[in-house]
Amino acid sequence: MCSGFLRDDAKHLVPNKMRDFFCTINLDQEEVFRTQVVEKSLSPYFGEEFYFEIPRPFQWLSFYMYDKSVLQKDLRIGKVSIKKEDLCNYTGKENWFMLQPVDSNSEVQGKVHLELKLNELITDNGSVCQQLVVHIKECHGLPLINGQNCDPYATVSLVGPSRNDQKKTKVKKKTSNPQFNETFYFEVTRSSSYTKKSQFQVEEEDIEKLEVRVDLWNNGNLVQDVFLGEIKVPVKVLRNDSFQAWYLLQPRENGNKSSKTDDLGSLRLNICYTEDCVLPSEYYTSLRNLLLKSSDVQPISASAAYILSEVCRDKYDAVLPLVRLLLHHHKLVPFVAAVAELDLKDTQEANTVFRGNTLATRCVDEMMKIVGKHYLKVTLKPVIDEICESPKPCEIDPIKLREGDNVEINMENLRYYVDKVFREIVRSSISCPTLMCDVFYSLRHLAAKRFPNDPHVQYSAVSSFVFLRFFAVAVVSPHTFHLRPHHPDAQTSRTLTLISKAIQTLGSWGSLTKSKLSSFKETFMCEFFKTFQEEKFTESVKKFLDDVSSTESKEPSGLSEPVHLKEGEMYKRAQGRTRIGKKNFKKRWFCLTSRELTYHKQQDKEPIFTIPIKNILAVEKLDENSFNKKNMFQVLHGEKPLYIQANNCVEASEWIEALCRVTRCNQKRLSFYHPSAFLNGSWLCCKATIENTVGCARCTADVPADTQIEIDGDRETERIYSLFTINMSKLQKLEEACGSIAVYQGPRKEPDDYSNFTIEDSVATFHTLKQIIDTVEKLNECHEKYQKKRSSSAKYGSEENPIVGKVS
């Protein structure tokens, strides 16, 4: 699995005239994400971010640039394809890539399973020859052709300087995982009799030049066959041995060469890719315990979690896995309180509390993104939809006004939107997640304790997060918080920016006073805020902040209202309760909450079908051969199974994971299920003829029960281990510095090595560092053993065993 953070824009695209462009992100040939369409541009800026888990092995991460067409098929302008092995070369920085032409001979994915063997044969006349046996067993993961499963066949050839013996398999219909199980025989060497040679000898000169080539094709029937990929194996590697392996299909050697590659334009990408090998949970016990007790360490700067943030070049690298791990084990609130208290020690003025990018502020930011998704949706989505779908002109900057615009009308429109957004926010305290309230409560009281003579600091400590870093950011970037599917157009983005500025100002304690208004850099915003009544808005903000930073009479999140977990468009198979009529697949809008799974004809319509969460018995993948369709899964409940097809492998994996988590505690969960469908009177998997018979395969292993925060604790601990490993030299330097300070109790030597680190207590810090280094070294040994085991089981030509990875 991987996850990904991607941002892109393009320039100098062809054809050389203004067009409507969009970009897709593909795993091999499977599209997993698509940007919004940028209209009438030659250098479109997309500015979209994608963070995703990759649930299957892949060879290429590709980006396709399209010219949008209304009446005809969208035109592929070009592509950028990066091998999985090369992703690490581009991670963490922006790069411009030249677009390459899209050539069907280079568009490959999937793998083929072969068994190869050299046999020595004696002919009828007593002569000896060597025979090559090629057993093509099966293929897996072949691409879709025009959105449908292909009709694949294979050609098997023995190729040399003066020969090209070719044979062909049968065509398999409508499948991306064809089972061929066909064997072909080729004569490798000339016959020789025993009277000439006492034993058989391979003619080395011929063997060196021979190779087995397997080409996969899609049978086009009345049109030209489509190339799907090839593999080549030199015969010399076989000698007299026999072996079998999976081979990844490769493009033709000349498949992507063109003299016009410079004419297609270029694409700028910011990719961050990491790959982690996650071991069984017991291996992480020591490191996990060390991190989880961080909030109890005195001082907090001597804790493992704090040291992690100190040694990482970018604090965000440490914050993401750290916050998720602490959330998963309910240890985040005391840790945030501890690092926030350390922040406040260095804060000299009350009006600057929590304004920097420190460990405390970044932890709170990340926490709000994770646990506040549903809160943002129920609070802001309706009004954001109104702004984006029925936009009113709101520009009030005289320099940016268009011809014919009326600034007074625009100001009225903007005031209408700001009032509506503000009203929704200050009325939303009942929906604020309990975890956010607990954190705000701690921050409020810590700030009041640090500045006891300032009555307003307790409010500004909370507003700096909930208004400035949460609501205002969500308003200006609704697509980032999944409030809108795509980045808004330029005019709407400008409107959202003005609303966001207003919300920041209204939410900042005391910002509506005359002295503060006069300090505005933008005079047009100063004029706009003069229309607001300071006392009215200040009281509303105060009451809201009191509510969201209180721990009294607050129901646990998700109990009073159903928590929205996931929604999207997929295909479901007709339930087929009668024998009459075709059991086809229909596009439906699916919605999952903590209470029920529903599907609708269209978004925002009444549900057609509802399954209470408590009635779901199992959620499992469905074999492709059931309906010859990829990315299918089944929801087993009291009635017939609900068969669903997702749009790609990433989406299917996310839906299965979300459904499994929300149904984890159901009492009547099944232990066995049928991996295939019941068709034509029998189960395709076990051939049983009774429809309600017990399943033939054991259900997927249990997953952690956490419906609101989907976190794999071992995965996050492995990521933290990787960060410690990468920064081992810094850990060792910091350990030396602590030892030096503790022993000599004098001026620090070589300050450049550790002057940027916070060392409050050298003895406590040294003790923690020693524990970290010892734990990491033990995990290194475990990983080395795994890698040796993995290497010893690999064969020539076989694909590498997939390991858990992350793209961000």
Number of C-alpha atoms within 10 A of each C-alpha: 18 21 21 19 19 21 16 21 18 24 17 16 24 17 13 12 11 13 21 16 28 23 27 17 22 18 23 24 21 19 17 16 17 16 19 17 20 22 15 12 17 20 19 22 18 19 14 18 18 17 14 20 19 22 18 14 20 18 19 20 18 18 24 22 25 19 21 19 12 6 6 7 9 14 12 16 20 25 25 21 19 17 13 15 9 12 16 15 12 15 18 14 10 15 14 14 16 19 23 22 23 18 15 15 18 19 18 23 24 22 23 26 19 21 15 20 18 21 16 16 15 15 12 7 9 13 17 21 20 22 17 21 18 22 19 23 17 16 25 17 18 26 23 20 15 7 9 14 20 26 21 27 20 24 16 23 21 24 18 15 8 8 10 14 12 15 14 15 17 11 16 18 15 19 24 25 23 22 14 19 12 13 15 16 16 17 16 21 18 13 17 19 16 13 9 9 11 8 11 18 13 16 12 10 8 16 18 13 14 20 18 21 17 24 20 24 20 24 19 12 8 6 7 9 13 17 19 28 25 25 19 17 17 15 22 14 12 15 12 14 10 12 12 18 16 20 21 22 22 21 19 18 10 10 15 16 13 11 7 9 15 12 16 21 23 24 26 18 22 18 23 21 21 18 17 17 16 18 16 9 13 9 16 22 12 16 21 24 11 17 21 20 15 25 23 12 16 14 17 22 25 23 24 25 23 22 24 22 22 20 22 17 10 10 17 17 16 24 25 18 22 26 23 24 24 23 19 18 12 12 17 24 21 17 24 24 21 23 20 23 20 16 17 20 9 9 16 11 10 20 14 14 23 22 14 11 12 15 21 22 20 19 24 24 18 18 22 21 16 18 19 19 18 25 20 24 18 16 21 22 19 13 16 22 14 12 16 18 11 9 14 17 20 27 23 23 15 10 7 9 15 11 6 6 15 14 17 12 15 18 18 15 18 23 19 12 22 20 16 13 22 20 14 16 21 20 15 17 20 16 20 20 21 20 20 19 22 17 24 28 23 22 27 21 18 20 24 18 15 18 19 14 10 13 10 17 25 27 25 25 28 28 24 20 20 23 23 21 18 19 23 23 20 24 27 22 21 26 16 18 18 15 21 16 12 18 21 19 13 10 15 20 18 16 23 27 17 21 23 23 18 22 22 21 19 24 32 20 22 17 17 22 14 13 10 12 19 13 11 12 9 11 12 12 16 17 15 15 18 13 9 14 11 16 12 9 16 19 11 18 23 17 14 20 26 19 21 26 24 17 17 9 7 16 13 10 19 18 9 10 11 14 20 20 20 16 16 15 18 19 18 22 16 15 14 12 9 8 7 7 9 9 13 11 15 13 16 20 20 23 19 24 22 23 18 18 21 20 24 18 16 14 15 8 10 11 17 12 11 14 19 14 20 18 17 26 21 24 26 20 21 22 20 19 17 17 16 16 19 25 18 25 25 22 21 21 20 9 10 13 19 16 21 24 24 21 19 18 20 23 21 20 19 17 19 18 16 21 23 25 21 25 24 21 15 14 11 13 18 18 15 14 19 23 23 21 20 20 13 8 11 14 21 18 17 14 12 16 14 11 14 9 11 13 19 17 13 12 18 15 7 10 15 15 15 16 21 21 14 17 18 14 21 19 23 22 22 22 24 25 23 19 18 22 17 13 15 17 12 17 23 15 13 25 21 16 23 23 17 16 17 15 11 10 10 9 9 14 13 9 11 9 13 20 13 10 16 15 20 14 16 22 17 19 26 22 15 20 22 14 16 23 18 14 19 21 15 13 21 15 11 13 15 11 12 14 13 10 11 12 12 9 11 13 13 12 15 17 14 15 11 13 14 20 22 21 22 21
